[in-house]
Amino acid sequence: MRTILMKYKIALVALIAASSLFAQPLLAEEAAPAAGDLEVVKASSLDELLDNVEQRRVVESREHTARERKFAAEKANQAKMLQDAKAERRREQRRSDRLETTFEENEIRIGDLQEQLDKRLGSLRELFGVLQQVAGDTRGLFEGSLISSQYPNRGEFLGDLAKKMGTSSQLASIDEMESLWFELQREMTESGKISRYPGTITRLSGDKDNTDIVRVGSFALLGGGEYLQWNVDTQTITEIARQPSGRHTSTAADLQDAQPGEVVEFSVDPTRGSLLALLIQAATLGERVGSITSGFTDGQGGIIGAIIIWVGIIALLVALERVVTLFATTKKVNAQRGSSTANRDNPLGRVLSVYEENKDVDVETLELKMGEAILGETPELTKRISFIQVISVVAPLAGLLGTVIGMIETFQAITLFGTGDPKTMAGGISTALMTTVLGITVAIPTTLLHQFVQGLSKDVLHIIEEQSAGLIAEHAEKSGNPIG
């Protein structure tokens, strides 16, 4: 009997443990607060365990009852919420139907109004199209026009007008069309005027100067006697990097200082800046030839060009020395011809002094003495003249050498970089052309100087020989043994 009772107790404990395992997850999920209120009590005997199981059963029964009541209450509430949602859906459906009907009616009305607008516009639609195109084109014209430097912000009005005409819901007003007409007429009128007005110049350094601006129609801007440019991107007057050649700058200064009604000469760029940009980019004479501080090696002719220039300078100095010397000699010889006394400060005087010293000799000896004296004066009269002649021949040959070198550099650039970029060939072509120009430039004046100096020398020698021959003939007649 005791054994059977023990078996029942063991089975009951197992049943309670199993029920605890299956009940704990459910309590954790559905009644976590209630499970937290339970106090875990350790049973020291089977009777206590039985009492704990009884208490636990009672608690769970109460929890199940509470959950059932809550579920029933929420079920009623959910039914009411479902009914409210269905009612709200029916109301929104009716509203959607009304809006769809209104939308369809508006679509029909818009179509009727658009058709009515098209009928009323008629040919005006083409007018507004042309107005939009003219406004857009004129805006670009005004932004690049020099007249905008005097009348700014014209492009903003035209931009707004073109944007407005681009929409299908707005039309241009009479005032806007008249404003466009006025701006076009003002552009044409101002293009034929020379105006003076205060303006701001943006220097290359970033500084701004307030000064008087002179605008020559839509062709040129002047300030401080210099050409200025209109920056389209920033809509400002800016200083150009370099002014054109002197004669153009001088005309700009004359116009800047001219009084109203005064007529002055001025260089106008009809292309509105293109020719001026080319003149600025063109190399000056100093850039082509080079500077004396660098020995002319920084010019376009390179080293060959520098050699030609220095040789030409030396030839010019020699020629000038010969011209001055021979002119002085000629003057002294002419003075000696009118004097009966031999003066040894000139070639003719020294030859005459030889005659004076040998009056008593025979004709043949006198002739030899006089010839020797003339030969002695000839080197002094003809020295360094042949050097000038050599330079006149060598200069063009050196120019030809530079041309060959420049073409070699050009062909090397073509081999390396191709013919796509002309700038890669510009260096060799510049050397080729400039050396030729420099060689010819040196050869022409040195050739003329050589002929001129040689002529002066021959004239002096001719006078000396003429006077010597006359003295010899006179001496022969006196000695009774005339020549010939």
Protein Blocks (a to p, Z undefined) as FASTA:
>chain_A
ZZmmmmmmmmmmmmmmmmmmmmmmmmmmmmmmlmmmpccdddfbfklmmmmmmmmmmmmm
mmmmmmmmmmmmmmmmmmmmmmmmmmmmmmmmmmmmmmmmmmmmmmmmmmmmmmmmmmmn
mmmmmmmmmmmmmmmmmmmmmmmpmklmmmghklmmmmmmmmmmmpckbccdfklmmmmm
mmmmmmmmmmmpccddddddddfkopacddddddehjlbcceehiacdddfklopacddf
bdcdfklmmmmmmmmmpcehiacdddddfkoommmmmmmmpccfklmnopfkloommpmn
lmmlmmmmmmmmmmmmmmmmmmmmmmmmmmmmmmmmmpcbdcfkbfklmmmmmmmmmmmp
cfklmmmmmmmmmmmmmmmmmgoklmmmmmmmmmmmmmmmmmmmmmmmmmmmmmmnojmb
mmlmmmmmmmmmmmmmmmmmmmmmmmmmmmmmmmmmmmmmmmmmmmmmmmmmmmmmmnop
agZZ
